Amino acid sequence: MPNGFPWGTRTPQNSDATNINDIPNTGVTRYYDFSIARAVISPDGVPRDSILVNGQFPGPTIEANWGDYIQVTAHNQIENPVEGTSMHWHGMMQKETPWYDGVPSISQCPIAPGATFTYRFRADQYGSSWYHAHYSAQYNAGVLGPMVIYGPTNLQYDIDIGPIILSDWYHIPYFQIVENTVGTDTRKLPPVSDNNLINGRNNFDCSTLPKGSNLTCTPNAGFSKFMFQKGKSHRLRLVNTGADGVQKFSIDGHNLTIIAQDMVPVKPYNVSVVTLGVAQRTDVVVYMSDDEWDAIWMRAEIFGGVTCGGSSAGLALAAIYFDNATETTSTIPTTTSEVKLTGCANDYIGLAEPEYAILPSNPTFTEYLAITLTLNETGHFQWQINGQTFRANFNYPLLQLASQGNTSYPNDPEWNVYNYGQNQSMRYVIQNETPFTHPFHIHGHNMYILDEGPGPWNGTYDMVNRHNPTRRDTQIIRGFGYLVMQIEADNPGVWPFHCHVAWHLSGGLSINIMSRPSDIPSIPDIMPQTCNDWDDYSAANVVHQIDAGS
């Protein structure tokens, strides 16, 4: 292999990972087989009905090299009751394969109960990410797992610790939370998580279970544990896979060097705490000095109250042991944190300067979007963008309709389609008119994050780092704040742009960006098969779609 790696001489500084022509051609396919089924698990000592991939939580790690193909065969074995499902590969651009993006009603019909579907797509970016169900809020039931795409690094390190999965955790099943979220009883809103987990584990104080609850609890369920080496540098791949909570990650007594955000390498900079909204990823390198401790705490804390995804027990701990220290030769860590947590916004965007600079083009269209929360005529809460909520139609995927020349839906405003025709770039000014934090995620693209902040946007186009703005696929919009972002229309298709708080998306906080519909590639025959299976199922069964759906 040139230079000893599948990616040859490509580096974060000389290669554009978003350019389909600059992706290594490895000729390798990585195969995975996923069975999605119900289970009961107790990650913090409290049993809960869940839905898992291959019986694991978090699910199995997908690993590939940059440029490999990834092929995943997904079996929908969800029973008692049955549900549809679909799998989204978060952060994968899906250039040339938009039909494998995995969003029901957008790129496919759901995988029907008892059916199987195979996804095949290119590892077109490198870094750290995750996969998850994109059917209702189903991933909150446990249908999720990490993805690691190996590629060049912009900062050398000694040890790759691998994915660190951060997830708020609820003791009632996701479907019940969705019912409350789209219901009329304000006493049950907003949902507040019961705990916080690191790699699927944490203790829970059993004495805090609600009186009269039928829940059981086993104390001291246990923490996740990691082995580090003194005098070595370690890479950690942080992923917020939660439903709502903004995570604050830290390691006692150590600074963290950020090297990538959402699979975009950035010029390294140091922080004491990393902020991750739902679906955001941050790669950090931490150097472990030769200090006095045999063990220290790793921490993830949900911070900022209900408007930032509140939790009744928001601190997750994991133990870091050094060298040969173990629980039998060392006590549980006793270190404390001196980190001061503030706010629930991302770091100042001027800090995250991409290693590979890309200058945004002059936008050919500017869109203004307003986020609101309203009550509809039946007293149910709805999230809206420009006065319209989103609701999926599982039987008619928008990508398939667009590929057939059907690009206008005046009778279906709830599909929330924004058709930009042949525009080459679109700039969005998004104003959040609610007090709640919204981590907004774009499919099929990286956003240029041009400006963000509290309060109303002041109308200036004097953007931050305008010659090399930060790029990522998910960005927190503050409560009563704004975001100015831009995407290039370099990936024809229909792409969701939505809040990644599961309960907000259930309430309809999403639009669909139709980009260059006349250039959408021909859809392979396997895709209509998902709709044939779903049509057969839905014709004979009632589909319990109580929320926006995807």
Secondary structure, 3 states (H helix, E strand, C coil): CHHHCCCCCCCCCCCCCCCHHHCCCCCCEEEEEEEEEEEEECCCCCCEEEEEECCECCCCCEEEECCCEEEEEEEECCCCCCCCECEEEECCCCCCCHHHCCCECCCECCECCCCEEEEEEECCCCEEEEEEECCCCHHHHCCEEEEEEECCCCCCCCEEEEEEEEEEECCCCHHHHHHHHCCCCHHHCCCCECEEEECCECCCCHHHCCCCCCCCCCCCCCCEEEEECCCCEEEEEEEECCCCCCEEEEECCECEEEEEECCEEEEEEEECCEEECCCCEEEEEEECCCCCCCEEEEEEEECCCHHHCCECCCEEEEEEEECCCCCCCCCCCCCCCCCCCCCCCCCCHHHCCECCCCCCCCCCEEEEEEEEEEECCCCCEEEEECCECCCCCCCCCHHHHHHCCCCCCCCCHHHCEEECCCCCEEEEEEEECCCCCEEEEECCCCEEEEEEEECCCCCCCCCCCCCCCEEECEEEECCCEEEEEEEECCCCEEEEEEECCHHHHHCCCEEEEEECHHHCCCCCCHHHHHHHHHHHHHHHCCCCCCCCCC
